[in-house]
């Protein structure tokens, strides 16, 4: 991911309403650090970091292809989100948050991550 990078600390991310866990991972998807207000074992944080790194790489490849093939500017990547069941994950650069769907103002979180 070569776009804007979120530099909010884990403590700042956890202060956002509805955020239950926050993490930082390397571009390769290795866990750098995480903090959680929920029961999140390190194994889960590590696995999530791998997923996030992989998704970032996949979106970078897709965005580059669309930009070159169809003259649609999709780069640089800024952030992405997945929502399913009771949870949302929002990633900006190499930082991500687990959000409880019912407790969060997703627009505020995206704006906070996007302003990084």
Buried (B, 14 or more C-beta within 10 A) or exposed (E): BEBBEBEBEBEBBBEBEBBBBBBBBEEEBEBEEBBBEEEBEEEBBBEBBBBBBEBBBEBBEEBBEBBEEEEEEBBBBBBBBEEEEEBBBBBBBBBBBBBBEEEBEBEEBBEBBEEB
